[in-house]
Amino acid sequence: MHLSVLEILGLALVVGLLDLDTMAAGMFMISRPLVAGPLLGLLLGEPLLGLKTGALLELLWAGRMPLGAAVPADILLATAV
């Protein structure tokens, strides 16, 4: 699968906007892998693969929530890769 420069820039923009949800703006949980995976998969034309990847990563990081001063690992970056 070959991505064009515009597709890569579009994905980077979407991931950057979703990453704001992690700590900076709102915390609406749209940056969780179960939501972000299918969204990124839809942008790449593979929504089912995005859903499977998001579900797997959600299970791996289910107990890691940004509570208090604890800053968990960046699971959105793992979902995007």
C-alpha positions as YAML, in Angstrom:
chain: A
units: angstrom
residues:
- id: 1
  name: MET
  ca: [0.00, 0.00, 0.00]
- id: 2
  name: HIS
  ca: [1.54, 3.24, -1.15]
- id: 3
  name: LEU
  ca: [0.46, 6.51, 0.39]
- id: 4
  name: SER
  ca: [0.71, 9.85, -1.33]
- id: 5
  name: VAL
  ca: [2.16, 12.89, 0.38]
- id: 6
  name: LEU
  ca: [-1.32, 14.40, 0.74]
- id: 7
  name: GLU
  ca: [-2.64, 11.26, 2.43]
- id: 8
  name: ILE
  ca: [0.27, 11.25, 4.87]
- id: 9
  name: LEU
  ca: [-0.26, 14.95, 5.66]
- id: 10
  name: GLY
  ca: [-4.01, 14.37, 6.11]
- id: 11
  name: LEU
  ca: [-3.41, 11.48, 8.49]
- id: 12
  name: ALA
  ca: [-0.85, 13.53, 10.43]
- id: 13
  name: LEU
  ca: [-3.36, 16.36, 10.77]
- id: 14
  name: VAL
  ca: [-6.14, 14.03, 11.97]
- id: 15
  name: VAL
  ca: [-3.81, 12.30, 14.47]
- id: 16
  name: GLY
  ca: [-2.64, 15.70, 15.73]
- id: 17
  name: LEU
  ca: [-6.22, 16.84, 16.26]
- id: 18
  name: LEU
  ca: [-7.18, 13.58, 17.95]
- id: 19
  name: ASP
  ca: [-4.14, 13.81, 20.19]
- id: 20
  name: LEU
  ca: [-5.42, 17.11, 21.59]
- id: 21
  name: ASP
  ca: [-8.21, 15.07, 23.15]
- id: 22
  name: THR
  ca: [-5.72, 13.13, 25.29]
- id: 23
  name: MET
  ca: [-4.86, 15.93, 27.72]
- id: 24
  name: ALA
  ca: [-5.34, 19.39, 26.25]
- id: 25
  name: ALA
  ca: [-8.92, 19.79, 25.09]
- id: 26
  name: GLY
  ca: [-12.04, 18.12, 26.33]
- id: 27
  name: MET
  ca: [-11.07, 14.53, 27.06]
- id: 28
  name: PHE
  ca: [-14.06, 13.21, 25.10]
- id: 29
  name: MET
  ca: [-12.23, 9.87, 24.68]
- id: 30
  name: ILE
  ca: [-12.17, 10.08, 20.87]
- id: 31
  name: SER
  ca: [-8.42, 9.51, 21.03]
- id: 32
  name: ARG
  ca: [-8.94, 5.98, 22.37]
- id: 33
  name: PRO
  ca: [-7.90, 3.26, 19.89]
- id: 34
  name: LEU
  ca: [-11.43, 1.87, 19.57]
- id: 35
  name: VAL
  ca: [-12.60, 5.19, 18.10]
- id: 36
  name: ALA
  ca: [-9.42, 6.41, 16.41]
- id: 37
  name: GLY
  ca: [-8.60, 3.08, 14.74]
- id: 38
  name: PRO
  ca: [-11.72, 2.85, 12.55]
- id: 39
  name: LEU
  ca: [-11.52, 6.57, 11.79]
- id: 40
  name: LEU
  ca: [-7.93, 6.31, 10.56]
- id: 41
  name: GLY
  ca: [-8.78, 3.07, 8.77]
- id: 42
  name: LEU
  ca: [-11.64, 4.83, 7.01]
- id: 43
  name: LEU
  ca: [-9.27, 7.55, 5.82]
- id: 44
  name: LEU
  ca: [-6.96, 4.86, 4.44]
- id: 45
  name: GLY
  ca: [-9.78, 2.84, 2.87]
- id: 46
  name: GLU
  ca: [-9.54, -0.08, 5.35]
- id: 47
  name: PRO
  ca: [-12.09, 0.61, 8.12]
- id: 48
  name: LEU
  ca: [-12.35, -3.06, 9.20]
- id: 49
  name: LEU
  ca: [-8.59, -3.33, 9.65]
- id: 50
  name: GLY
  ca: [-8.67, -0.09, 11.62]
- id: 51
  name: LEU
  ca: [-11.41, -1.49, 13.85]
- id: 52
  name: LYS
  ca: [-9.49, -4.71, 14.48]
- id: 53
  name: THR
  ca: [-6.29, -2.81, 15.28]
- id: 54
  name: GLY
  ca: [-8.16, -0.37, 17.52]
- id: 55
  name: ALA
  ca: [-9.93, -3.17, 19.40]
- id: 56
  name: LEU
  ca: [-6.66, -5.03, 20.00]
- id: 57
  name: LEU
  ca: [-4.87, -1.93, 21.26]
- id: 58
  name: GLU
  ca: [-7.87, -0.95, 23.39]
- id: 59
  name: LEU
  ca: [-7.69, -4.33, 25.12]
- id: 60
  name: LEU
  ca: [-3.95, -3.97, 25.67]
- id: 61
  name: TRP
  ca: [-4.28, -0.52, 27.24]
- id: 62
  name: ALA
  ca: [-7.72, -0.84, 28.84]
- id: 63
  name: GLY
  ca: [-6.52, -0.06, 32.36]
- id: 64
  name: ARG
  ca: [-4.37, 2.94, 31.53]
- id: 65
  name: MET
  ca: [-6.41, 6.08, 31.97]
- id: 66
  name: PRO
  ca: [-5.04, 9.62, 32.39]
- id: 67
  name: LEU
  ca: [-6.10, 10.08, 36.01]
- id: 68
  name: GLY
  ca: [-4.51, 12.60, 38.34]
- id: 69
  name: ALA
  ca: [-0.88, 13.34, 37.59]
- id: 70
  name: ALA
  ca: [-0.31, 10.01, 35.82]
- id: 71
  name: VAL
  ca: [0.47, 10.39, 32.12]
- id: 72
  name: PRO
  ca: [-0.02, 7.09, 30.28]
- id: 73
  name: ALA
  ca: [1.79, 6.04, 27.15]
- id: 74
  name: ASP
  ca: [0.60, 7.60, 23.89]
- id: 75
  name: ILE
  ca: [-1.80, 4.94, 22.65]
- id: 76
  name: LEU
  ca: [-2.99, 7.11, 19.77]
- id: 77
  name: LEU
  ca: [0.49, 7.02, 18.29]
- id: 78
  name: ALA
  ca: [0.48, 3.22, 18.53]
- id: 79
  name: THR
  ca: [-2.92, 3.16, 16.80]
- id: 80
  name: ALA
  ca: [-1.77, 5.47, 14.01]
- id: 81
  name: VAL
  ca: [1.36, 3.46, 13.30]
...
